[in-house]
Amino acid sequence: MSWTGTSWAWVRAAHPVPVLVVTGLTVCLAVSFGHSALGAALVTGAVLAGQLSVGWLNDLVDASRDARAGRVAKPVAQGRLAPTAVVGMVVGSALLAIALSLPGGWRAVAAHLLALVSAWLYDLGVKATAWSVLPYLVSFGLLPTFVVLSLPGAPLPPLWLVALGALLGCAAHFVNTLPDLADDAKVGVRGLPHRLGANGSRVVTAVALLGSALLLVGALRLGGDLRLLVLLFTTLAAGVGLCFGRRRGDTRVAFQTVLLVATLDMALLLTAGLSMGSTA
């Protein structure tokens, strides 16, 4: 395989879209809460490394299932990446994630490590149980916790921000599983989205998105007109996007809806210019 082909295989195995989304959310959080340029770079680099570790571990653990399901876009399952090399990258990127977290202090390191352990446990088997959403709630709730704890003085994040992360994580879990419900069922994976089915998963996703909007409009003390506009937009996006996707059988619509609402949430945080001093 050429160098370009090998590099692309590593990118595909890392699950690039979730990696980019979570890394982008980290940048927005770091800027919103007043990190310096160096501080923002460190927490973003740490989260990026951690997400790569989680993505590669996921492909490694699922290799046999992906092969049985005939998923051609999975480099480890297709033999384009050696399992021993993937193990090395999983460990190496995890160590890098912790190293980049160290300047934020031990509380930040503990929060990030707990988020990573939660995500790894999902990869290692929780994804196939009725508790599959729990690692997403924990890891996404700890993401803003890690970012804020990395600030000088290690301040605690506002509870609404932790809840916002957890709700977005919940929506991400259900919408990310939608395209694979049928294939997962063939290989014995029955997480919570599989048990609720496609329609139930869409309902949970919509409720989580609306909950994130309600948290933001309350926490940011938006003006009446802007509050109404945000809620109206989120309701329309969740309702129209998810129902349209259901009617056409296109799970990409639901995924794009979650990305759209998450982008709105982060844009509101950025424009509000939040800092720990203003939220204390």
Helices and strands as residue ranges (DSSP letters): H 3-13, H 16-32, H 37-61, H 63-69, H 83-101, G 102-104, H 106-123, G 126-128, H 133-149, H 159-177, G 178-180, H 181-186, H 192-219, H 224-248, H 251-272, H 276-279
